[in-house]
Amino acid sequence: MRTLLVTIAAVIGLSAMAQDRAAQTTPQERAKEQTELVTRELGLDATQAEKAASINLAYETQMVNIAAMKNETEREGRRNEMEAIRNRAYGSILTPEQLDRWKAMQQAAKAGN
């Protein structure tokens, strides 16, 4: 339980920092940081970590294009679509326990925004 609370705090902190740093970092850097976080917090094995890196890079690359959209409604819709795609991709590589922890991390991050 304590580990989960520490994980949630880390995700919230990382989410806040990510907003400030998003303009200062590349998609590759953000994908690498996210991969390191989920590898550590979810205990991914090497195969899972490699797949997570690909998922995160695809997500971060698309988010650059989405962030540049002028229409807020369209931008929000595309962001939600990309999150759903990323969540399905994670669901295909994680164990049920890891998936539960991933969902908790996502909820904590949204609550912190």
HUHU-V897985 format. One record per backbone hydrogen bond with DSSP energy under -0.5 kcal/mol. CO is the residue of the C=O (numbers start at 1). NH is the residue of the N-H. If there is no record, write none. Layout:
co = <CO CO>
nh = <NH NH>
//
This chain:
co = <1 2 3 4 5 6 7 8 9 10 11 12 13 14 15 16 17 18 21 21 26 27 28 29 30 31 32 33 34 35 36 37 38 39 39 45 46 47 48 49 50 51 52 53 54 55 56 57 58 59 60 61 62 63 64 66 70 71 72 73 74 75 76 77 78 79 80 81 82 83 84 85 86 87 88 89 89 90 90 95 96 97 98 99 100 101 102 103 104 105 106 107 108 109 110>
nh = <5 6 7 8 9 10 11 12 13 14 15 16 17 18 19 20 21 22 24 25 30 31 32 33 34 35 36 37 38 39 40 41 42 43 44 49 50 51 52 53 54 55 56 57 58 59 60 61 62 63 64 65 66 67 68 69 72 75 76 77 78 79 80 81 82 83 84 85 86 87 88 89 90 91 92 92 93 93 94 99 100 101 102 103 104 105 106 107 108 109 110 111 112 113 113>
//
